[in-house]
Amino acid sequence: MSAQQQVQNLLNFIDSSPSPWHAVKNIEAQLAVFQFIKLDEKEKWVLEPGGRYYVIRDHSSIIIFVQGQKPLVETGFKIIGAHTDSPGLRIKPNAASIMDGLLRLNVEVYGGPILATFTDRDLSLAGRISYKDEQNHLVSSLVKFERPLLRLPNLAIHMNRAVNEEGLKLHKQNELPLILSVLADECLPQAYFLQLVQEQLGCDAERILSWDLAVYDTQKGVLWGGNDEFYADSQLDNLASCHAALQALLDDAVLENDNTLVCAFFDHEEIGSESNKGAGGSFLTDVLERIASASECDREDFARALAQSFLISADMAHAYQPSFPSAYDPEHKVLVNKGPVIKVNASHRYSTEGVSQAMFIDWCEQASVPYQRYSHRSDLSCGSTIGPITSARLGIRAIDVGCPMWAMHSIRESAGVLDHDYMIRVMKKSFVK
């Protein structure tokens, strides 16, 4: 598969995954093609050497693994971690309100999006609805409104003359509610909203109990540039890393390897990872312990296996944008289409250290993949990832890497076609080392 075909595959995945719940559902569909078996955390697991398995926690975090044939104490776990969530807007419980005849949806900011990029876009809703079915059982279903439903219109420049000099500033409580409809006086806002959900879900409105709904951009992803060398879409941070890791795992040569392989994709990274399904929770530890137990490892053997393990924390990286040179350390400018980025931070906001860095460089060289190294400006605060959290909880060696991209946390992000292919190639190498 060519690099452009690989990226088109990525764009299709993102466009069908407007929420973390949809992303996990689509990953599950890909796993079915390769005969992976779904496990239930409430049941006893019977794992076979060479078996292919996955487990989902709360519909939006997923851990996929191949039970190795080699002794776990000799190989350890080969882990790639990423996250399924992206910054944006989420619908509040009392979703709808009316102001001056316009029905608006009340939103809360999730993570750290560039809010100005949500204005003047064709927005809609996707996520999970919880309700009682006809047998009065509590169930959850995914919903995705395909058509544009919502908009956040900008204020005309005639009323905001300083916008080009001072930037667009939006009050999170008063100015972010999204316009949905013109509402007749006799209609109740919440009833109108529930009717919309009912039509999409096929469930009576009175049965709907709660929702987890994200706002998404309906514009599809595209290749762009003079030679289609770039691509743009929403949620590149971090569905691009999930996709790369999954493609690396679902390679025949990788699957036939005898190592114990793990892909862990967590929700809630953008809000700190501290939840039952986030990287700060017990999910990965629980799964690794059960894998070890199936391999007849006792506690000491499990500790020995962790000491042999390695984690690649894959999250997108900040590509150099020449219009803003002062935003970057001049000695650490990473470029689009020049290879995966090794992210380094002295305060350990990234999990990279000297040995893990050398190991990743060696894999890049074996895979004939170029690589770059990034360090944030010393006078700017540095973001973080699941890497330090997961490495600390498990006590394993780790590295933070990512593909370079522009406009991170915008509703419309961009990256390079070649880099996605490069990342898949080096991830494959890490699995079979």
N, C-alpha and C positions, 0 to 999 in steps of 0.2 A: 504494500500500500504506500503510495506517495505521501509526502509531507502534507500537501494540500488536501488529499483525500482524508488523511488522518484528522486534519483540522475541521473539514466539513463534517466528519463524524462527530467531532467534539461539539460543533455548533448545533447539530441536530439534537444531541444529548442535552445541551443547555436549554434550547428552545422548548423542549418537552419537559423541562424540570424547573418550573418557575418558583418552586419552594423546596425546602429541604425534604419534605415528605414525598414530593414527586421525584426528587433526585434518587432517593433510596428505592422507590418503587421501580424506577427505570434501571437502576443498577441490578436489582433483583431479577428483572426480565433478562438482562444480559447473562447473568449467572445461570439461569435455567438452560440456556443454550449449551453450556459446558457441563451440565449435569451436576451442579452444586446442590447439596442437600440443605434444606432449611432446618435449623435447630430451634428449639424452644427453651428458654432459660428455666422454665418451670419443670421441665422434664429431665429425666436422667439421660445423659449422652452416652452413646456407644459409638466410638470413633475407630475407624479402621486405618491402618497405615496406607498412605497414598490417597485417602479419602478427601473429598472436596466439600466444604461446609461453609455456612454463614449463619449469623444470628443478628437479629434486628432488635434494638431497644427503642421503644416508644416511637416507632415508625420513621424516625429521622436520623438515627445513628445506626451504622452497620459495621460489623466486623466479619471479614471474609478470611478463610484460612484453608490451607492444604496441609493435612497431617503428614509429616515427613516420614520417610522410611528409615533414615539414619537416626542414630541415638540423639535425643534432644540435648543431652549433656555435652555432646561433641559439636553440634552445629549451632545450638541456640535458636532463637527466633529471628527470622529475617523480616523486619516490619517496615512498612511504609504507612505513614499517617498523614491525614489531610482533614479538611472540614467541609461539611455540606451546606453550611449557612453562609449568607452574605448580608452586608449591611443594607438597611432599607427602612421601610415603614410597615407597621403592623396595625391591624384594625383593633380598636378598643372594644371591651365587652358591650357597653352601650354605644353601639356603632354609629347610629344615625342621628342627625339633628337637623333642624331647619333654621335658616337665617335669611330674612328678607325674601322668602319664597323659594330659596334654593335649598335642596336637600344635600347635605354634605356628610361624608364619612369621617368620623373622628379617628385620628391615627396617633400612634406613639412611635418615637424613633427607636429603631433596633440597631444597636452597634453605632458605628461612626460613618454614616454615608455623607457624601457631598450633596447636601440638600438642594442646592441650586440646580443640580442636574435633573431633579425630578419635575421641574417646571416645564410646561408646554410639551409634555410627552403623552402618548396614547397609553394610558395606564389601565390595569385591570387587577383582578383578584385571583389568588390561588392559595390552596392550603388544605386544611383538615377540618371537617365538621363532625362534632359528636352529637348523637341523637339516640332516641329510642326507636327500635324497629317495631314492626307490627306485632311481634311476640313480647314486646315490652323489655327487650334486652338492650343494654347499652352497647352501641357500635360506633365506629368511626369510618368515614369515607373521605376520599380525596375529591376536591372540586377544583375546577379551573375554568374561569370565564374566558373564552377565547377572544371575544370581541372587546374593544376598548369600552370601558365603563366609566372611567374616572379621569379627572384632569385637575392640574394645579396651575391655573393661568397666571402668567407673570403680570406684574403691574406695568402699565405703559411707561415708557421712559419720560413722557411729559409729566408724570406724577412721581417719578423717582429719578431726578436729573443726575444724581451722583452715582448711579448704579455702575457705570463703566469705570469710575475712578475708585469707588469704595467697595465694589462687589455687592452681590445680592445677599441680603441678610433676612432670614425668615424666622419669625417668632414661632417656636415649636408648638405652643399651645394655640395661639390665635390665628396663625397664617398658614398652617399646614393642612387643615381639614380639606378633603378632596371633594370637588363638585361631582355629584352623581346625577341629579335630575332637577327639574322644576316640579314642585309638589303642590297639588291642589290643597286648599285649606282643610278639606275634610279628611285627608289622609294623615295617618300617623307615621312619622319617619321610621321608627323601628319596625313597624308592620310592613312598610314598603320594602325595607332591606330584607326582612325575613322572607317575603314573597319572592324576591329575586333568588335567594338561596334555595328556596323550595323548588323553584322551577329548574334550577341547575342540578339539584341533588335528587329530585324525584321523591322527596319526603315531605310530609305535611309540616307546615311551619310550626305548629304547636308541639311537635315532637323534637324540634331542634333545641339543644340544651346549651351548647357552647361552640366556639370556633377558635382555630389558629389560622388566621388569614394574613398572607403577605401581599403587599402591593408589588406588581411586576410590570415591566415595560413590554408591550405586545410586539414591538419591532423585532424582527428576526435577526439573527447573527449573519454577518457577511464577511467575505474576503474583500480586501481593499488594497489600494496602492497600484502603482504603474504596472507591476508584474504580479499582482495578487499576493504580495509577500507579507501582508499584515492581515489581521482579522479583528473584528469588533463584535462585542455582544455584552449583555449583562452577565454578572455573576462569574466572570473569569476568575476572580478571587472568591471562592477557591474551587469551583467545579472543574476548572482546567486541570488542577492537580489531582483531583479524584479520578478524572477520566484518564490521565496519563498513567497513574498507578494501576488502574483496572486493566488498561490495555497491556501494560507490562506483565501483569499476572496472567491474563488470559491468552498467553502465548504457548503453543504446544510444547516448545522446548523447555519453557519455564515450568509448566504444569507437570512435566515428566521428571523434573529434577527431584532429588530425594530430600531436600531441605524442608523444614517447616516454615511455610510462607504465610505472612499475615498482611492484610490491608485493613486499616482501621480508619473509618471516616466518621467523624464526630460532628454533631450539632453543637451550637452554643459557643463556638470559638470566638465569634465576634463580640460576645458579651462576657468573656472571661473564663469560659469553660467549666465553671463551678456548678454542675448539675448532675443528676443521676445518669445522664447520657452524654455529658461533656467529657473532654479529655481529663478534667480534674476530678472526675468521678471514678467509680470502681469498674466500669464496663470492661476496659481492656485487661486489667488485672484479673478480673473474674474469668474471662475467656481463656487467658494464658494459663491460669491455674488448672482449669478443666482440661485443656489440651495436655498439660503435663501429667495430670492424673491419669488420663487415658493411655499415656505412654509409660505408666507404672513408675513415675518419678515420685519420690518422697520429697519432703520439704528441702532437704539438702540438695537433692538432684535439681529441684526447681531453681534454687539459688545458683547452682552451677550453670544451669541453662541460661539464666538471665545474664550471668557474667560473660557468656559467649555471644550474647545477642547484640543486635544493632538496629537502630531506628533512623529512618530517613523521614524527617518532618518536612513535608512538601507544601509550601505556601508561596504565593506569587511574590515577585521582587520588584523593586522600584527601578524602572529603566530610565536612563538619562533622556531628558527632554531639552533640546538645545535652546528653546525659548526661555528657559528658566535655569541658567547655569549656576546661579548663586544658591540653589536649593540642594546642591550635591557637593560632596567631598570631591575636589578636583582630581584626586588620585584614585578614586573608586567609582568612576563613572561606568556603569554597565550598560551595554548596548543591546537593542532588540536584534534578534537573529544571530547573535554571537555566542549562544550556548547557555546552559544552566548556570545559575548564580549561586555561589556559596556565600551565605550570609553570616557575618561575624560581628559580635558585639562584646566588648570587654566586660560589661555588666551582666552578661549572660541573658540578655533578652532573647538571644538566639542560643540554641544548644550547642552550636559548633565549638570545637576545641581543636588543638593542633593535630592530634592523632586521627580524629574522625575526618578532619579536612583532608589529610593526606590519603586516607582510605578512599574517600570519594573521588579525589583527583586521579588515583590509580584506576578506579573503575571507568572514569571518563576516558582515560588514555587507552584502556583495553577496548572500549567501545568506539574508539575514534570519534569522540565527541568533544568539542571545545568547551571550555568552562571559564567562568568569570568569578571575581570575588568582590563582595560589596560590604562597605562599612558606612554607616550613617554619618552625617555631619556631626562633629563633636558638640556643637552648640544647639542641636535639635534633639528633642525627645524621640526615642526609638520605639517602634511598635514591637509586639511580641507574637508568639505562635504557640501551637500545642507542644512544640519541641521541648522547651525547658520543663514544662509541667509533667509531661509523660516520662521524660528521662529521669527526673527527680523521683517520681512515684515508683518507677520500676528499678531504678539504679542501673540503667543500661547506657552504653555509649550511644551518642546521637549526633546528628548534623541537621542544620536547617538549610534548605535549598529551595529554589523556585525559578520559574521562568520569568524573565524581565517583562514588565508591562507598563503601559501608560495609564494615567487617570485612575489609579486604584481607588476604589470605593465610590466611583462615579456610577451612575445607572447605565453608562455606556463606556466600557473599558476596551482597551486595544492591546494587542500583543503580536509577536512575530510567528509566522508559520513554521519556520525551521526549528525554533526553540522547542515547540511541543514535541516534535519528532525526536530531537536530541534528548529530551527528558525521558521519554519512553525508553529509548535505547539504553541509557545509563541505569535506569531503574531495573530493566531486565538483567543487566550485569550484576547489580547488587543482590538479586534473588538467587542467582546460580553460583555465586562466588564460593 
